[in-house]
């Protein structure tokens, strides 16, 4: 026996009473038509069309349950679906505009002052590292307050404490974050210490601009004011001591140091 076709009034009454026959009539008679209507208006995006059709059907069921007068369910579904499509594209255009605006601002800032962007990136990295090092209660309280912009009362409810207790937690969290940022901040470059290796090397360069090793000939360090001997000059020889082997060898060979006349006389 063929199932009788529901008219619009019976169909709405069936949806209001949660009649399975009305749900079957909706799926067979209205949903395919609405899906094709939406599918070709969202650039053949099947997933998006399914989401919009599902939202439209749920709105129809809610309207029927609230006893809204619906004389033509097919036209009603198409009107609601068209509004959903418009809302989607409006929201997508708004998000795209925000993305392009943020990209333009980033490019303009990069072109104007790259150093500032680099410093900002380093500061954000320091803040993230400092936040990660905080206890979970402090970190969550700061994120709720300054990122999610929640009130102190809501933070107190989430932490299961009083309003004063939440304020105290925020106060201690800010102090802990400030201390971590101060401890992790790089120290500014200052003058070299007197005994540091860099200062010692600078002193060596200043006293020996030629760059030769300090133990090289002619570069023997001496008291201030002594000028090293120029290349080629024979340094003054000292008198050998009595027990010096060189002195003995010189005494054993006196003829090597006498003139021929004194040699004949001797």
GUNUKE-570031 format. One record per residue (C-alpha): residue number from 0; chain; x, y, z. Coordinates in nm, 2 decimals. Example, Ala and Ser with C-alpha at 12.3 -4.5 7.8 and 13.67 -1.06 7.14 Angstrom:
2
+------+-------+--------+--------+--------+
! resi ! chain !      X !      Y !      Z !
+------+-------+--------+--------+--------+
!    0 !     A !   1.23 !  -0.45 !   0.78 !
!    1 !     A !   1.37 !  -0.11 !   0.71 !
+------+-------+--------+--------+--------+
# end
This chain:
266
+------+-------+--------+--------+--------+
! resi ! chain !      X !      Y !      Z !
+------+-------+--------+--------+--------+
!    0 !     A !   0.00 !   0.00 !   0.00 !
!    1 !     A !   0.14 !   0.34 !  -0.11 !
!    2 !     A !   0.22 !   0.58 !   0.17 !
!    3 !     A !   0.01 !   0.90 !   0.15 !
!    4 !     A !   0.20 !   1.21 !   0.06 !
!    5 !     A !   0.19 !   1.47 !   0.34 !
!    6 !     A !   0.07 !   1.82 !   0.26 !
!    7 !     A !   0.26 !   2.12 !   0.40 !
!    8 !     A !   0.04 !   2.16 !   0.71 !
!    9 !     A !   0.06 !   1.79 !   0.80 !
!   10 !     A !   0.43 !   1.80 !   0.73 !
!   11 !     A !   0.49 !   2.09 !   0.98 !
!   12 !     A !   0.26 !   1.92 !   1.23 !
!   13 !     A !   0.46 !   1.60 !   1.19 !
!   14 !     A !   0.79 !   1.78 !   1.25 !
!   15 !     A !   0.64 !   1.95 !   1.56 !
!   16 !     A !   0.53 !   1.61 !   1.69 !
!   17 !     A !   0.85 !   1.44 !   1.59 !
!   18 !     A !   0.67 !   1.20 !   1.35 !
!   19 !     A !   0.91 !   0.97 !   1.17 !
!   20 !     A !   0.70 !   1.00 !   0.86 !
!   21 !     A !   0.76 !   1.38 !   0.86 !
!   22 !     A !   1.13 !   1.33 !   0.89 !
!   23 !     A !   1.13 !   1.08 !   0.60 !
!   24 !     A !   0.93 !   1.32 !   0.39 !
!   25 !     A !   1.18 !   1.60 !   0.47 !
!   26 !     A !   1.47 !   1.39 !   0.36 !
!   27 !     A !   1.31 !   1.26 !   0.04 !
!   28 !     A !   1.12 !   1.57 !  -0.08 !
!   29 !     A !   1.31 !   1.88 !   0.05 !
!   30 !     A !   1.67 !   1.80 !   0.14 !
!   31 !     A !   1.79 !   1.70 !  -0.21 !
!   32 !     A !   1.65 !   2.01 !  -0.37 !
!   33 !     A !   1.79 !   2.24 !  -0.10 !
!   34 !     A !   2.13 !   2.07 !  -0.13 !
!   35 !     A !   2.15 !   2.13 !  -0.50 !
!   36 !     A !   2.04 !   2.49 !  -0.45 !
!   37 !     A !   2.33 !   2.55 !  -0.20 !
!   38 !     A !   2.59 !   2.34 !  -0.38 !
!   39 !     A !   2.59 !   2.55 !  -0.70 !
!   40 !     A !   2.61 !   2.87 !  -0.49 !
!   41 !     A !   2.92 !   2.77 !  -0.29 !
!   42 !     A !   3.14 !   2.69 !  -0.59 !
!   43 !     A !   3.06 !   2.32 !  -0.58 !
!   44 !     A !   3.20 !   2.28 !  -0.23 !
!   45 !     A !   3.03 !   1.97 !  -0.11 !
!   46 !     A !   3.14 !   1.99 !   0.26 !
!   47 !     A !   3.03 !   2.35 !   0.29 !
!   48 !     A !   2.70 !   2.27 !   0.12 !
!   49 !     A !   2.64 !   1.99 !   0.36 !
!   50 !     A !   2.71 !   2.22 !   0.66 !
!   51 !     A !   2.47 !   2.49 !   0.53 !
!   52 !     A !   2.19 !   2.24 !   0.45 !
!   53 !     A !   2.23 !   2.08 !   0.80 !
!   54 !     A !   2.20 !   2.42 !   0.97 !
!   55 !     A !   1.90 !   2.51 !   0.75 !
!   56 !     A !   1.72 !   2.18 !   0.84 !
!   57 !     A !   1.78 !   2.23 !   1.21 !
!   58 !     A !   1.64 !   2.58 !   1.19 !
!   59 !     A !   1.33 !   2.44 !   1.02 !
!   60 !     A !   1.28 !   2.18 !   1.29 !
!   61 !     A !   1.33 !   2.45 !   1.56 !
!   62 !     A !   1.08 !   2.68 !   1.39 !
!   63 !     A !   0.82 !   2.41 !   1.37 !
!   64 !     A !   0.87 !   2.32 !   1.73 !
!   65 !     A !   0.82 !   2.68 !   1.83 !
!   66 !     A !   0.50 !   2.69 !   1.63 !
!   67 !     A !   0.62 !   2.94 !   1.37 !
!   68 !     A !   0.37 !   2.97 !   1.08 !
!   69 !     A !   0.53 !   2.81 !   0.78 !
!   70 !     A !   0.30 !   2.78 !   0.48 !
!   71 !     A !   0.55 !   2.68 !   0.22 !
!   72 !     A !   0.84 !   2.47 !   0.37 !
!   73 !     A !   1.03 !   2.44 !   0.04 !
!   74 !     A !   1.04 !   2.82 !  -0.01 !
!   75 !     A !   1.12 !   2.87 !   0.35 !
!   76 !     A !   1.41 !   2.63 !   0.33 !
!   77 !     A !   1.55 !   2.80 !   0.02 !
!   78 !     A !   1.53 !   3.15 !   0.18 !
!   79 !     A !   1.71 !   3.04 !   0.49 !
!   80 !     A !   1.97 !   2.85 !   0.29 !
!   81 !     A !   2.03 !   3.16 !   0.08 !
!   82 !     A !   2.09 !   3.37 !   0.39 !
!   83 !     A !   2.33 !   3.11 !   0.53 !
!   84 !     A !   2.53 !   3.13 !   0.20 !
!   85 !     A !   2.54 !   3.51 !   0.22 !
!   86 !     A !   2.65 !   3.50 !   0.59 !
!   87 !     A !   2.93 !   3.26 !   0.49 !
!   88 !     A !   3.07 !   3.47 !   0.22 !
!   89 !     A !   3.03 !   3.78 !   0.43 !
!   90 !     A !   3.23 !   3.63 !   0.71 !
!   91 !     A !   3.49 !   3.49 !   0.47 !
!   92 !     A !   3.53 !   3.83 !   0.31 !
!   93 !     A !   3.57 !   3.99 !   0.66 !
!   94 !     A !   3.84 !   3.74 !   0.76 !
!   95 !     A !   4.02 !   3.78 !   0.42 !
!   96 !     A !   4.02 !   4.15 !   0.47 !
!   97 !     A !   4.17 !   4.12 !   0.82 !
!   98 !     A !   4.43 !   3.88 !   0.69 !
!   99 !     A !   4.53 !   4.12 !   0.40 !
!  100 !     A !   4.53 !   4.42 !   0.64 !
!  101 !     A !   4.76 !   4.24 !   0.88 !
!  102 !     A !   4.99 !   4.13 !   0.60 !
!  103 !     A !   5.01 !   4.49 !   0.46 !
!  104 !     A !   5.08 !   4.63 !   0.81 !
!  105 !     A !   5.35 !   4.37 !   0.86 !
!  106 !     A !   5.51 !   4.45 !   0.52 !
!  107 !     A !   5.49 !   4.82 !   0.58 !
!  108 !     A !   5.65 !   4.78 !   0.92 !
!  109 !     A !   5.92 !   4.56 !   0.78 !
!  110 !     A !   6.01 !   4.80 !   0.51 !
!  111 !     A !   6.01 !   5.10 !   0.75 !
!  112 !     A !   6.21 !   4.96 !   1.04 !
!  113 !     A !   6.34 !   4.60 !   1.02 !
!  114 !     A !   6.54 !   4.65 !   1.34 !
!  115 !     A !   6.23 !   4.73 !   1.54 !
!  116 !     A !   6.05 !   4.41 !   1.40 !
!  117 !     A !   6.36 !   4.21 !   1.51 !
!  118 !     A !   6.35 !   4.35 !   1.86 !
!  119 !     A !   5.98 !   4.29 !   1.88 !
!  120 !     A !   6.03 !   3.93 !   1.78 !
!  121 !     A !   6.30 !   3.88 !   2.04 !
!  122 !     A !   6.08 !   4.04 !   2.31 !
!  123 !     A !   5.79 !   3.82 !   2.23 !
!  124 !     A !   6.02 !   3.51 !   2.24 !
!  125 !     A !   6.14 !   3.62 !   2.58 !
!  126 !     A !   5.79 !   3.67 !   2.71 !
!  127 !     A !   5.68 !   3.33 !   2.58 !
!  128 !     A !   5.98 !   3.16 !   2.75 !
!  129 !     A !   5.92 !   3.34 !   3.07 !
!  130 !     A !   5.55 !   3.25 !   3.06 !
!  131 !     A !   5.63 !   2.88 !   3.00 !
!  132 !     A !   5.85 !   2.89 !   3.31 !
!  133 !     A !   5.58 !   3.01 !   3.54 !
!  134 !     A !   5.36 !   2.77 !   3.75 !
!  135 !     A !   5.04 !   2.66 !   3.58 !
!  136 !     A !   4.82 !   2.87 !   3.81 !
!  137 !     A !   5.01 !   3.19 !   3.74 !
!  138 !     A !   5.04 !   3.12 !   3.36 !
!  139 !     A !   4.67 !   3.05 !   3.32 !
!  140 !     A !   4.57 !   3.35 !   3.53 !
!  141 !     A !   4.78 !   3.58 !   3.31 !
!  142 !     A !   4.65 !   3.43 !   2.99 !
!  143 !     A !   4.29 !   3.46 !   3.10 !
!  144 !     A !   4.34 !   3.82 !   3.21 !
!  145 !     A !   4.56 !   3.97 !   2.93 !
!  146 !     A !   4.50 !   3.74 !   2.63 !
!  147 !     A !   4.13 !   3.63 !   2.67 !
!  148 !     A !   4.04 !   3.96 !   2.84 !
!  149 !     A !   3.84 !   3.79 !   3.12 !
!  150 !     A !   3.73 !   3.97 !   3.43 !
!  151 !     A !   3.87 !   3.90 !   3.77 !
!  152 !     A !   3.54 !   3.75 !   3.88 !
!  153 !     A !   3.55 !   3.49 !   3.60 !
!  154 !     A !   3.91 !   3.41 !   3.68 !
!  155 !     A !   3.81 !   3.36 !   4.04 !
!  156 !     A !   3.54 !   3.12 !   3.94 !
!  157 !     A !   3.78 !   2.92 !   3.71 !
!  158 !     A !   4.04 !   2.90 !   3.99 !
!  159 !     A !   3.77 !   2.82 !   4.25 !
!  160 !     A !   3.87 !   3.10 !   4.47 !
!  161 !     A !   3.74 !   3.44 !   4.59 !
!  162 !     A !   3.77 !   3.77 !   4.41 !
!  163 !     A !   4.05 !   3.88 !   4.65 !
!  164 !     A !   4.22 !   3.55 !   4.60 !
!  165 !     A !   4.22 !   3.59 !   4.22 !
!  166 !     A !   4.36 !   3.94 !   4.26 !
!  167 !     A !   4.63 !   3.81 !   4.48 !
!  168 !     A !   4.72 !   3.54 !   4.23 !
!  169 !     A !   4.74 !   3.79 !   3.95 !
!  170 !     A !   4.96 !   4.01 !   4.16 !
!  171 !     A !   5.20 !   3.73 !   4.24 !
!  172 !     A !   5.19 !   3.61 !   3.88 !
!  173 !     A !   5.29 !   3.96 !   3.75 !
!  174 !     A !   5.57 !   3.98 !   4.00 !
!  175 !     A !   5.70 !   3.64 !   3.90 !
!  176 !     A !   5.68 !   3.72 !   3.53 !
!  177 !     A !   5.86 !   4.05 !   3.59 !
!  178 !     A !   6.15 !   3.87 !   3.78 !
!  179 !     A !   6.19 !   3.61 !   3.51 !
!  180 !     A !   6.20 !   3.87 !   3.24 !
!  181 !     A !   6.46 !   4.07 !   3.43 !
!  182 !     A !   6.67 !   3.76 !   3.49 !
!  183 !     A !   6.65 !   3.64 !   3.13 !
!  184 !     A !   6.71 !   3.99 !   2.97 !
!  185 !     A !   7.05 !   4.00 !   2.80 !
!  186 !     A !   7.30 !   4.24 !   2.97 !
!  187 !     A !   7.39 !   4.55 !   2.76 !
!  188 !     A !   7.75 !   4.55 !   2.62 !
!  189 !     A !   7.98 !   4.75 !   2.85 !
!  190 !     A !   8.36 !   4.83 !   2.88 !
!  191 !     A !   8.59 !   4.54 !   2.91 !
!  192 !     A !   8.72 !   4.45 !   3.25 !
!  193 !     A !   9.09 !   4.53 !   3.32 !
!  194 !     A !   9.19 !   4.16 !   3.35 !
!  195 !     A !   8.97 !   4.02 !   3.07 !
!  196 !     A !   9.13 !   3.85 !   2.77 !
!  197 !     A !   8.99 !   4.10 !   2.53 !
!  198 !     A !   9.14 !   4.39 !   2.72 !
!  199 !     A !   9.48 !   4.21 !   2.75 !
!  200 !     A !   9.48 !   4.14 !   2.37 !
!  201 !     A !   9.40 !   4.51 !   2.31 !
!  202 !     A !   9.69 !   4.61 !   2.53 !
!  203 !     A !   9.92 !   4.37 !   2.34 !
!  204 !     A !   9.81 !   4.52 !   2.01 !
!  205 !     A !   9.86 !   4.87 !   2.13 !
!  206 !     A !  10.22 !   4.80 !   2.26 !
!  207 !     A !  10.31 !   4.58 !   1.95 !
!  208 !     A !  10.13 !   4.72 !   1.65 !
!  209 !     A !  10.35 !   4.52 !   1.41 !
!  210 !     A !  10.18 !   4.20 !   1.51 !
!  211 !     A !  10.50 !   4.00 !   1.57 !
!  212 !     A !  10.53 !   3.75 !   1.85 !
!  213 !     A !  10.64 !   3.90 !   2.18 !
!  214 !     A !  10.94 !   3.66 !   2.19 !
!  215 !     A !  11.06 !   3.74 !   1.84 !
!  216 !     A !  11.41 !   3.91 !   1.80 !
!  217 !     A !  11.39 !   4.28 !   1.85 !
!  218 !     A !  11.06 !   4.26 !   2.03 !
!  219 !     A !  11.19 !   4.17 !   2.38 !
!  220 !     A !  10.98 !   4.36 !   2.63 !
!  221 !     A !  11.18 !   4.60 !   2.84 !
!  222 !     A !  11.13 !   4.90 !   3.07 !
!  223 !     A !  10.93 !   5.19 !   2.93 !
!  224 !     A !  11.14 !   5.42 !   2.70 !
!  225 !     A !  11.38 !   5.15 !   2.58 !
!  226 !     A !  11.39 !   5.13 !   2.20 !
!  227 !     A !  11.46 !   4.78 !   2.06 !
!  228 !     A !  11.78 !   4.75 !   1.85 !
!  229 !     A !  11.73 !   4.80 !   1.48 !
!  230 !     A !  11.77 !   4.49 !   1.25 !
!  231 !     A !  12.14 !   4.42 !   1.17 !
!  232 !     A !  12.29 !   4.57 !   1.48 !
!  233 !     A !  12.51 !   4.34 !   1.68 !
!  234 !     A !  12.42 !   4.36 !   2.05 !
!  235 !     A !  12.69 !   4.45 !   2.30 !
!  236 !     A !  12.88 !   4.14 !   2.42 !
!  237 !     A !  12.93 !   4.11 !   2.79 !
!  238 !     A !  13.27 !   4.01 !   2.95 !
!  239 !     A !  13.26 !   3.63 !   3.01 !
!  240 !     A !  13.30 !   3.52 !   3.37 !
!  241 !     A !  13.61 !   3.34 !   3.51 !
!  242 !     A !  13.45 !   3.00 !   3.49 !
!  243 !     A !  13.30 !   3.05 !   3.15 !
!  244 !     A !  13.43 !   2.80 !   2.89 !
!  245 !     A !  13.46 !   3.07 !   2.63 !
!  246 !     A !  13.72 !   3.26 !   2.85 !
!  247 !     A !  13.93 !   2.94 !   2.89 !
!  248 !     A !  13.93 !   2.88 !   2.52 !
!  249 !     A !  14.03 !   3.24 !   2.45 !
!  250 !     A !  14.33 !   3.21 !   2.70 !
!  251 !     A !  14.45 !   2.89 !   2.54 !
!  252 !     A !  14.47 !   3.05 !   2.19 !
!  253 !     A !  14.63 !   3.39 !   2.25 !
!  254 !     A !  14.80 !   3.40 !   1.91 !
!  255 !     A !  14.47 !   3.42 !   1.74 !
!  256 !     A !  14.42 !   3.77 !   1.89 !
!  257 !     A !  14.78 !   3.91 !   1.86 !
!  258 !     A !  14.92 !   4.11 !   1.57 !
!  259 !     A !  15.21 !   3.95 !   1.37 !
!  260 !     A !  15.47 !   4.18 !   1.53 !
!  261 !     A !  15.38 !   4.09 !   1.88 !
!  262 !     A !  15.38 !   3.72 !   1.78 !
!  263 !     A !  15.74 !   3.74 !   1.65 !
!  264 !     A !  15.86 !   3.92 !   1.96 !
!  265 !     A !  15.70 !   3.66 !   2.18 !
+------+-------+--------+--------+--------+
# end
